[in-house]
Amino acid sequence: MTENGFKVEEIAPGHLSIELQGEFTRGSLGSIEKEAASVSFHGVERIRLDLSRLEHVDSAGLAFLSLFTQRAQSKGLTIDAIAPPPDIQEALAMLALPEPEKKGKGASHGLLVGLAERTIKFKETLLLFAVLTADTVAFSLKSDVRTKRVRKDAVWMEAERIGLGSLPIVALISLLVGLVVALQSAYQLRQFGANIYVANLIAVSMTREMGPLMTAIILAGRSGAAIAAEIATMMVTEEVSALKTMGLNPVRYIVVPKFKAITWTMPALSIFASFLGIIGGFIISLLYLELGTEVFFNQVLKSLIVKDLVTGVIKSIAFAWIIVLISSFYGFRAYGGAESVGRVTTQSVVASIFWVIVADAGFSLLFYFG
Amino acid sequence: MDTANTIPHHQRMDIAASATNLSVGYGSGLILEDVSVRIPAGKITCVIGASGCGKSTLLRALVGLAPPEAGHVELLGSSFYDMVENEQEELLSHIGLMFQDGALLNSLSLRDNLLTPLRAHTSLSPELLEEIIRMKLDLVGLEASSHKLPGELSGGMRKRAGLARAIALDPQLLLCDEPSAGLDPLTAAYLDQLIIKMKRLLKMTVVVVTHELSSIETIADWVIHLRNGGVHFSGPLKEARESKDPVLVSFFSRVPERDNANRVTLAESFGIGGNP
């Protein structure tokens, strides 16, 4: 076997002879690559490239030859080659050099151009979200005979999935939140002998704030993620396209039943959560503060006004719409493959929780001053 | 079927679908540029061309899945993109699209997949609907799998189920995206015969995007050859087969053609040519 090598010799002023011999493979290229990189083309006009003693070339060897040739050509050098053995010559004929005009394509734009592009994209995103919201609301008010025939019990089915399915986890978390809030407030109020006000605090905070908010966060994680993943999967498997070609509007078919279902299951869940939170507070009052059952519930009823309940229900409906619209919107943005499903699902959960909390802050301000 | 009389006069038309000066894609990334095609009624048209030349995009643009940047689409005598959404949905009930991978609704069984378009566009009795579904599934050899979910089927079966759903409403225009790709030769040949029968018996106009030469030779009446985002040839199969055009000759004789004139190989750059 010939020794692998890359021999460089100056045969005349400005005329190099490079002889390649042996195997040019991924295993043998290490030192050869360094040798080749150290060859200076300064003052060189012509290269005589002898490939006749090459024995074997794999993809790495071909890539080496390609890069070496590109480097030489970029300096304006002429290469005269002595042909390699037939199979290697055939391999060289398969491999194309990159087209010069393609170089530098996709170069990054300036900061301002990037900013402008992002602004335009954001505007388009907002517009698309507005269209989805308008379509969903309009289609919810005016049903269509085709979709109705196909998806007869869809709203009930979705209500069962979103509402009934979330009941155990909402119940458990609300009870625990009630226990914790009662315990923390009792710790402070005891110092002033104001134990009895634990009931007021729990009743107002659960109905106005914690009930709707905790339910919304649970649903954003549980049902919101499921909605986004379901729609995203339908997008990547072309089910959404198939619906369109069957003359069925995807928003009517997929989003509207979920929108209708969540609009009434969310307030119900939120009232249920508030009730269990109060029960949590009651357990602490009974065991830790020694308040009687009658005293506690009298205090709860005294502290609650209709506005508290209405506030909670309004908030929970708004949160429900935020969750279903944002999750659906992200779901419809999926394209490509499985990676995209995961990405939009994560984005939808993060965005839903963020906007639920922003809306909650807005409502708190509105109802505090209102 | 209760929507059948809402589409006017198209049975008498010579052209079932047409696209005029159609451009699809975005800005400099146009996939189809200034494409004009006419799909003759009652015939099987094969859209052929190399991978990535825009065949599937043309199909999608015809039915509203890839709205064009510019141009005009006429389907069964109606200007598709000038219609309101409800009219488009109505028109689509007369058109069947068979997707490359079936695009079945994964949460529904095969039976329910076929039931979806039937329920949406007809008010037939449940017994009749069941019988139609049985017949269509039998036609594609899937009657025994009617209660299976798409995930439980092989790729070829999903494809056939996709065809059954596309023909559920006896469409006047059937569009198939690579119906025989990935199928065993016998099933592919069976599908070819099925497409020919549907054209003849149901007077369907069929558009088939395909690469399969044997399939083209068997079913095509008309051929549209797309190349580099434009129409390179449109005419009867016989004319395409007899054409001296090097691109068509290369396609039909299965001799690979590299269409990149600027391509310089390493061997050429060494001045040693390709053939040792």
Interface residues (C-beta under 8 A of the other chain):
Chain A: L49 L51 L62 L65 S66 T69 Q73 I79 D80 A81 A83 P84 P85 P86 D87 Q89 E90 L92 A93 M94 L95 A96 L97 E99 R146 T147 R149 V150 T233 M234 T237 E238 E239 S241 A242 L243 K244 T245 M246 G247 L248 N249
Chain B: R60 V63 G64 L65 E85 Q88 E89 E90 L91 L92 S93 I95 G96 L97 F99 D101 A103 L104 L105 N106 L115 T116 P117 R119 A120 H121 S123 R165 N260 N262 R263 V264 T265 L266 A267 E268 S269 F270 G271 I272 G273 G274 N275 P276
